[in-house]
Amino acid sequence: MRGFWPLGLPTGRLRSAGVRRTWGITLVAATILAPVAIIALAPGYGSEPAASRVPVPDLVELRPGAFGYRAAGEFTRAGKPVTAPVVTAAIKGTLAVTRHQVTVADYQRCIEAEACPVVDVDATAADLPMVKVSWRDAHAYASWLSRETGERFRLPTDEEWAYAAAGRFHDDALPETLDVGDPGQRALAIYDREAIREEKFDALPRPIGSFGANENGLLDVAGNVWEWTDTCYTRSALDPRGEGATTVSNCGVRVVEGRHRSYIADFIRDARAGGCSIGTPPSNLGFRLVRDDDSRRAQRLLLGWMRRLL
């Protein structure tokens, strides 16, 4: 079989093994990188679209840090329910969070672009937080906003939400003095907790800023609009020492945060009408987003490396 050689090399003469090896590596690299390079160097890739109609949302940037955090999900030990452990959660990079929840006006633009599912929207309530949206709706909005702005936006994880909420994050665990071996005590403690949650307050969405800002400058955290996170519901079985755990995840149910934590199926838009897996349902389901800075940094590093290589 005839060999394939680069143009410019004379034929009929023995090529060295080094030349053959170098040319082989070059061919392999070109085959792998060419499609990626075409995408990476295409106009607008990795940069803000020139004709974007949607501005980047107002963001609050939080410094990295570590904090004690009551883990989400259900935990059992020896087959009996126990209080979720407190773990140390770490935010390793800058966390950029939208200052306020996504509004009716924001979501309406996504509907008009035919990128978000159509839901009931009151056009006269443009400055109110968008509510009665499912996790799937919120995910569609984040994808559309990312395309429109050239930045990558997503829902926060439960840990990120708790870090951003700071003093407004509620640890609603049952008392530590509870005898886990006594199901009656546990039932009474749960009843008391749910009775407190049923405290009457105005459940109608209010204009942005009605519940003030927390110490991080975020508006309306733990007001009367609960917020979707990207964290899946989990069930964990602790070992006899209460340490190592066997965990099963269900991403058809997501963690929702607000005045208390809830677990809700990802297609539910109004938890009061059903779909809340555990406990008192949230009054309203809305969301805010975070900018994925890790993805942006990785993309820029990749583009820089490829341009130097090419």
C-alpha positions as CSV (number, residue, x, y, z in Angstrom):
1,M,0.0,0.0,0.0
2,R,1.4,3.4,-0.9
3,G,2.1,5.8,1.9
4,F,0.6,9.2,2.3
5,W,3.1,12.0,2.5
6,P,2.8,15.8,2.9
7,L,3.2,17.9,-0.2
8,G,6.7,19.1,-0.9
9,L,8.5,16.0,0.2
10,P,10.3,14.2,-2.7
11,T,9.1,10.7,-3.4
12,G,11.2,7.6,-4.0
13,R,13.4,8.2,-1.0
14,L,13.3,6.6,2.5
15,R,11.7,8.8,5.1
16,S,13.0,8.8,8.6
17,A,10.9,7.3,11.4
18,G,11.0,10.7,13.2
19,V,9.4,12.4,10.2
20,R,6.8,9.8,9.9
21,R,5.9,9.9,13.6
22,T,5.8,13.7,13.6
23,W,3.5,13.8,10.6
24,G,1.2,11.1,12.1
25,I,0.8,13.1,15.3
26,T,0.1,16.3,13.2
27,L,-2.6,14.5,11.3
28,V,-4.3,13.1,14.4
29,A,-4.2,16.5,16.1
30,A,-5.6,18.3,13.1
31,T,-8.4,15.7,12.8
32,I,-9.4,16.3,16.5
33,L,-9.0,20.0,16.7
34,A,-10.3,21.2,13.3
35,P,-14.1,20.9,14.1
36,V,-13.6,22.5,17.5
37,A,-11.5,25.3,16.0
38,I,-14.1,26.1,13.4
39,I,-16.7,26.5,16.2
40,A,-14.4,28.4,18.6
41,L,-13.3,30.9,15.9
42,A,-16.7,31.4,14.5
43,P,-18.0,35.0,14.9
44,G,-19.8,35.5,18.3
45,Y,-18.7,32.3,19.9
46,G,-17.9,32.9,23.6
47,S,-18.8,36.6,23.3
48,E,-21.9,38.7,23.8
49,P,-24.2,38.7,20.8
50,A,-23.9,42.0,18.9
51,A,-27.7,42.5,18.6
52,S,-28.8,41.1,22.0
53,R,-32.1,42.7,23.1
54,V,-31.7,41.4,26.6
55,P,-29.3,43.1,29.1
56,V,-27.3,41.1,31.6
57,P,-29.2,41.0,34.9
58,D,-28.1,43.0,37.9
59,L,-25.7,40.7,39.8
60,V,-24.3,40.6,43.3
61,E,-20.8,39.0,43.4
62,L,-20.0,37.1,46.6
63,R,-16.5,36.1,47.7
64,P,-15.6,32.4,48.1
65,G,-16.1,30.9,51.6
66,A,-17.1,28.0,53.7
67,F,-20.1,27.7,56.0
68,G,-22.0,25.2,58.1
69,Y,-25.0,23.9,56.3
70,R,-27.8,21.5,57.1
71,A,-27.7,19.0,54.3
72,A,-30.8,18.7,52.0
73,G,-32.7,15.4,51.6
74,E,-34.0,12.7,53.9
75,F,-31.7,10.7,56.2
76,T,-32.2,7.4,58.0
77,R,-30.1,5.3,60.3
78,A,-30.9,1.7,61.1
79,G,-34.1,2.2,59.0
80,K,-35.4,5.1,61.2
81,P,-35.6,8.8,60.1
82,V,-33.0,11.1,61.6
83,T,-32.2,14.8,61.4
84,A,-30.0,15.7,58.5
85,P,-26.4,16.3,59.5
86,V,-24.7,19.7,59.5
87,V,-21.9,19.6,56.9
88,T,-19.3,22.1,55.8
89,A,-20.1,23.5,52.3
90,A,-17.5,25.4,50.4
91,I,-18.1,28.0,47.6
92,K,-14.7,27.9,45.9
93,G,-15.1,30.7,43.4
94,T,-16.8,34.0,43.1
95,L,-20.6,33.5,43.2
96,A,-22.5,35.9,41.0
97,V,-26.2,35.9,41.9
98,T,-29.0,38.0,40.4
99,R,-30.0,40.7,42.9
100,H,-33.7,40.0,42.5
101,Q,-36.0,37.2,41.4
102,V,-36.9,36.9,37.7
103,T,-39.8,39.3,37.1
104,V,-43.0,39.0,35.0
105,A,-41.5,41.4,32.5
106,D,-38.3,39.3,32.2
107,Y,-40.2,36.0,31.7
108,Q,-42.6,37.6,29.2
109,R,-39.7,38.4,26.9
110,C,-38.7,34.8,26.9
111,I,-42.3,33.8,26.0
112,E,-42.4,36.3,23.2
113,A,-39.1,34.8,21.8
114,E,-40.9,31.4,21.9
115,A,-38.1,30.0,24.1
116,C,-40.1,29.6,27.3
117,P,-43.3,27.7,27.9
118,V,-46.4,29.9,27.9
119,V,-47.8,30.3,31.5
120,D,-50.3,32.7,33.0
121,V,-48.8,36.2,32.9
122,D,-50.4,39.4,34.0
123,A,-49.0,42.0,31.7
124,T,-49.9,44.8,34.2
125,A,-47.7,43.2,36.9
126,A,-44.4,43.6,35.2
127,D,-42.5,44.5,38.4
128,L,-43.7,41.5,40.3
129,P,-41.7,38.3,40.7
130,M,-42.6,35.6,38.1
131,V,-44.5,32.9,40.0
132,K,-46.4,29.7,39.1
133,V,-43.4,28.5,37.1
134,S,-41.9,25.0,37.3
135,W,-38.3,23.9,37.5
136,R,-38.5,23.1,33.8
137,D,-39.8,26.6,33.0
138,A,-37.0,28.2,35.0
139,H,-34.4,26.0,33.3
140,A,-35.8,27.0,29.9
141,Y,-35.5,30.7,30.9
142,A,-31.9,30.3,32.0
143,S,-31.0,28.6,28.7
144,W,-32.6,31.4,26.7
145,L,-31.0,34.1,28.8
146,S,-27.6,32.5,28.3
147,R,-28.1,32.5,24.5
148,E,-29.2,36.1,24.5
149,T,-26.5,37.6,26.7
150,G,-23.5,35.4,25.8
151,E,-23.1,34.6,29.5
152,R,-24.0,31.2,31.0
153,F,-26.8,31.4,33.6
154,R,-28.3,28.5,35.6
155,L,-30.3,27.8,38.7
156,P,-28.2,27.8,41.9
157,T,-27.5,24.7,43.8
158,D,-29.0,24.4,47.3
159,E,-25.6,25.1,48.9
160,E,-25.2,28.2,46.7
161,W,-28.7,29.4,47.6
162,A,-28.0,29.0,51.3
163,Y,-24.7,30.8,51.1
164,A,-26.3,33.7,49.3
165,A,-29.3,33.8,51.6
166,A,-26.9,34.1,54.6
167,G,-29.0,35.1,57.7
168,R,-32.3,34.4,55.9
169,F,-31.5,30.7,55.4
170,H,-33.7,28.8,57.8
171,D,-32.4,25.7,59.5
172,D,-35.8,24.1,60.3
173,A,-34.4,20.8,61.6
174,L,-36.2,19.1,64.4
175,P,-34.8,19.6,68.0
176,E,-31.5,17.9,68.6
177,T,-32.9,16.6,72.0
178,L,-35.6,14.6,70.2
179,D,-35.5,10.9,71.0
180,V,-35.2,9.4,67.5
181,G,-36.3,6.1,68.9
182,D,-39.7,7.5,69.9
183,P,-41.9,8.0,66.8
184,G,-44.5,9.8,69.0
185,Q,-42.1,12.5,69.9
186,R,-41.0,12.9,66.3
187,A,-44.7,13.2,65.1
188,L,-45.5,15.9,67.7
189,A,-42.3,17.8,66.8
190,I,-43.2,17.7,63.1
191,Y,-46.8,18.8,63.9
192,D,-45.6,21.8,65.9
193,R,-43.2,22.8,63.1
194,E,-45.9,22.6,60.4
195,A,-48.3,24.6,62.6
196,I,-45.8,27.4,62.8
197,R,-45.3,27.3,59.1
198,E,-49.0,27.8,58.6
199,E,-48.8,31.2,60.2
200,K,-51.0,33.5,58.1
201,F,-49.4,36.1,55.9
202,D,-50.2,37.8,52.6
203,A,-49.4,35.1,50.0
204,L,-49.9,37.4,47.0
205,P,-46.7,38.3,45.2
206,R,-45.5,41.8,46.0
207,P,-43.3,44.2,43.9
208,I,-39.6,43.6,43.9
209,G,-37.9,44.9,47.0
210,S,-41.0,44.6,49.3
211,F,-39.1,42.3,51.7
212,G,-35.9,44.3,51.7
213,A,-32.3,43.2,51.2
214,N,-30.3,40.7,53.2
215,E,-26.7,41.3,54.3
216,N,-25.5,40.3,50.9
217,G,-27.7,42.8,49.1
218,L,-30.1,40.3,47.7
219,L,-33.7,41.4,47.6
220,D,-36.7,39.4,48.9
221,V,-34.8,36.4,50.0
222,A,-37.2,34.2,52.1
223,G,-40.2,36.5,51.4
224,N,-43.4,35.0,50.1
225,V,-41.9,33.6,46.9
226,W,-39.9,30.4,47.2
227,E,-37.1,29.7,44.7
228,W,-36.2,26.7,42.7
229,T,-32.7,25.3,43.0
230,D,-30.9,22.8,40.8
231,T,-30.3,20.3,43.5
232,C,-31.9,16.9,43.2
233,Y,-33.9,15.3,46.1
234,T,-31.9,12.6,47.8
235,R,-32.4,9.8,50.3
236,S,-29.4,8.8,52.4
237,A,-28.9,5.9,54.7
238,L,-26.3,6.7,57.4
239,D,-24.0,4.0,58.8
240,P,-24.3,3.1,62.6
241,R,-21.9,5.9,63.5
242,G,-24.0,8.4,61.6
243,E,-21.2,9.2,59.1
244,G,-20.9,7.4,55.8
245,A,-24.0,7.3,53.7
246,T,-25.5,5.4,50.9
247,T,-27.4,8.0,48.8
248,V,-30.1,7.6,46.1
249,S,-31.0,10.7,44.0
250,N,-34.2,11.5,42.3
251,C,-33.8,14.4,39.9
252,G,-37.5,14.4,39.1
253,V,-37.9,16.2,42.4
254,R,-35.9,19.4,43.2
255,V,-35.1,21.3,46.3
256,V,-37.0,24.5,46.7
257,E,-35.8,27.2,49.2
258,G,-37.5,30.1,51.0
259,R,-39.0,30.5,54.4
260,H,-38.6,26.8,54.7
261,R,-37.1,24.0,52.5
262,S,-39.4,21.9,50.3
263,Y,-39.0,19.1,47.8
264,I,-41.2,19.5,44.7
265,A,-41.7,17.6,41.5
266,D,-39.9,19.5,38.6
267,F,-43.1,20.0,36.5
268,I,-45.2,21.6,39.3
269,R,-46.0,25.3,39.0
270,D,-48.3,25.8,42.0
271,A,-47.4,23.7,45.0
272,R,-50.6,24.6,46.8
273,A,-52.5,22.7,44.1
274,G,-50.4,19.5,44.8
275,G,-47.0,18.2,44.1
276,C,-45.2,19.1,47.3
277,S,-43.4,15.9,48.4
278,I,-43.0,16.8,52.1
279,G,-44.4,19.4,54.5
280,T,-46.2,22.7,54.1
281,P,-46.4,23.8,50.4
282,P,-44.8,27.1,49.4
283,S,-47.2,30.0,48.7
284,N,-45.5,30.8,45.4
285,L,-42.8,29.2,43.2
286,G,-40.3,31.6,41.5
287,F,-36.6,31.7,40.9
288,R,-33.4,33.7,40.6
289,L,-30.2,32.7,38.7
290,V,-26.5,32.5,39.1
291,R,-23.9,33.2,36.5
292,D,-21.7,30.2,35.9
293,D,-18.2,31.8,36.2
294,D,-16.4,28.5,36.2
295,S,-17.8,27.6,32.8
296,R,-16.9,31.1,31.5
297,R,-13.3,30.9,32.8
298,A,-12.9,27.4,31.3
299,Q,-14.3,28.5,27.9
300,R,-11.9,31.5,27.8
301,L,-8.9,29.3,28.7
302,L,-9.8,26.8,26.0
303,L,-10.3,29.5,23.4
304,G,-7.0,31.1,24.3
305,W,-5.1,27.8,24.1
306,M,-6.7,26.9,20.7
307,R,-5.9,30.3,19.2
308,R,-2.3,30.0,20.3
309,L,-2.1,26.5,18.9
310,L,-3.7,27.5,15.6
